[in-house]
């Protein structure tokens, strides 16, 4: 039902304020699925022209991350906040002259009531994996992206989404770790990302992403290495995280 999907869109925006979407009323209003978008060349041109000094590999990685992050986050958020299976093939991207602005969700994207969280996780992971396999070679025809970097970016997205849900719902960190392993296994991405455990200034245990691929943001004229950049030592990453609070 569309009201339930609208509730999901609202919840997703609360979990991640930058995750903007809306429900469209009919199939005629919905664009192609996220993994079949025809605007890949415009996405590549947008990032290559915006930061030419960062090079083609930055544009390839940045564009890829933006193409996959919304469906991955939606899949993770839906699996752990609702009791119905979400058809992720009915998620489409809103792209304006190469800039990926938001997503659209067809009003009949609910497939079946599915009370079991593990079943929802596995169903979402199957669709996401198939979508990634379909999208990657099409993106590689536009941009020089290595498959390993693409896979690790997807793994980072899944775990980052899980951390966002964990923070909102205040799960124990042990649950987040367990679900992280289950998500990566279900996506066939085991070992491609992970969590970095550290102690906050108050002495509490916390988790951050243990990236295995650099996003190359530091190559931009306005860029620097991220706090959890894999090019930093673990000690330096923890120091940056503590400085961020």
N, C-alpha and C positions, 0 to 999 in steps of 0.2 A: 504494500500500500504506500502511496506517495507520502502520506504524513509521517510514516516510519522512516522513510528515506530522508525526508527533510530534517527529522530529528537526528539522523546520522550525520548529515551535512553540518548541522549546528554543533553537534558534539565534536566532530573532526576539527572544526574551527576553534573550539575551546581548547582542545588538546594541542593543536598547532595553529596559532593565530594566522600564519601565512597560507593556510590551506583553504582556499576559497573555492566554493562550488555552488551549483544550484541544480535543482531537479527539473527536467523538461517533461512536458505532459505527454508527448506522443513520440513514437519512433521517427516520424517525419522531422521532428525538431532536433533529433540527436545526430551528432556527427559520427564519423567512423570511429571504431574502437581505438583506444590510445595507441595500441601497437600497430595500427594500420594507417595512421595519419599520413596524409599525402604531402605535408608541409615540411618535410625534413630538411630539404635544401635551404629553405628560408630560415630555419632555426640555425643551421650551420653558418649561413651568411651573417645573421644577426650577431652572433658571438664573435666571429672572426673579424667583423668590421668594428665592433665596439671596443675590443681590446686587441688590436693587431700586434702590439708589442709582446703579448703573452704567447703568441705562436699558435699554430694549428692544433697542436695536441691539447692545449688548454681549451680551445673552442670545442674540440671533439668531446673532451671529458665533461665540460660544463653543460653542453647541450644534452649529452646523454643523461646526466644526472637530473636535469629538468624534465626530460621526457618520461623518466621512470618513477620519480619520487612520489608524485601524487597517487597513482594507482597502488604503489606499494604501501604507502601510509594508509590509504583507505582500506586496503585488504587487512592490514594489521589491526587498525582501529575497529573495523567492523567485526572481526573475529572475536574480539575481547570485550565488546560493549553491547552486543545485541544477540538475539536468539533466532536469527534467520540467515540463510546463506545469501551472500551478495554476489550477483553476476558481474564480475569485473570486466567482462567483455562489453558491458553497457556503460562503461566509463569512457568519456571522450575528452580530449584536451581542447581548451580554448586558446587559440594561437592568433596573435595579431601582428602581422608583418614580421614573423619570426620570433616574437616574444611570447613565451608561454605564460598566459595570464591566470588561468583557472582551469576548472574541469566542469563537465556536465555529466549528470547521472540520469539515465532514462527512468521514467516513473515506474516501469515494470522490471527494475533490476533485482527485486527480491525474487528468489527462485523457489525456495521451500523453507518452511520452518525447520530449524536445526538447532536443537537445544544443547547439543554436545560441543563444547569449545574446541576439542581436538579435531572433530569432524569439520568444523568451520575453518580452522587453521589449515587443515590439509586441502580442503576444497579451494581456499583462496590461493594457497601456494601452488597448486596445480595450474590454475589459470594464470598466475603471475609468471611462472616458469615458462609456460607455453608462449605467453606474450613477449617475454624477453627474448626467447629463441627466435620468434618471428621478427622482432624489431631490430635486433642487433645487426644482422647482415645488411639490412636496408640502411641503417645509420652508417655503417662502415663504408658503404658505397659513396657517402657524402663526406665523411670525416675520418681521419686516421686514428681510430681507436682500437687498441689491443683488446682481445677478448678477456684477458685476465683483469685488466683495469675495469672493464665493463662489469664483470661479475663481482668484483670487490666493491664497486660503487653500489650495486644492487644490495649486496650484503650489508653495507653500511646503512643504507636507507631502511632496511628491515629492522635492524637493531636500534637505529635512532628513533624510529616510530614506536618501537616497543618501550624504549626509555621514556618517551613522551607520555605514553599511556600509564606507565608505572608511576611517574611523578604525579599525574593528575589523580590517579586512584590510590596512590600511596601503598602500592604492593610491597611486600617484603622483597629485598634484593635477591634473595634466593629464588623467588618465583620468576623474577626477571631473567636471571641467569639461565634457569631451566628452560623457560620459553624461548630465550635467544637461541639455545642449542637446537631446540625443536624446530624453530623457524628456519634456521640455516640448513638443517638436515632435510626438511620438507622442500626447500627451494633448491636442493642439490648445490648448496653453497657452503657446506661445512668447511671451516678453516679459513674462509675468505674475509672474515672480520671477527671481532670479539669485543669483550668488555675489559676496560682497565679499572681495577679496583684501587681506591685510594682513601685516605682519611681527610676529612675536612678540617678546617682550623679549629672547629669545636670538638674534633675527635670522632665524629660520626663517619661510618662507612658510606661511601658513595661510588657510583659507577659512571664511567664515561666511555666513549667509543675508543677502541684500540684499532685505529685505521691501519690498513695494510696497503693503501694506495694514496698517493698525494694528489690533491685536487688541483695543484699548480697555481693556486690563487696568488702565491708570492710573485709570480711572473708579471702580474698586472702592475701598471704604473701606480695604482692606489693600493696595492696588495702587500700582504705579509704572510708569513707562515701561520697557519691556524694553531690554536693552543694545543690541539691533539694531533698535529701533523706527524706522520711517521718518520719524517726527516729529523725530528727532534728526539733526543734521548727520553727514556721513560721519566727520569728524574726532572728533566726540563718540562715535560708535559704536565706533570703533577704540579710543579711550581707555577705554571701558567694557569692551571685550573684553580689553584688556591688564590691566585691574584685576582681571578675573575669573580671569586666568591661563590 
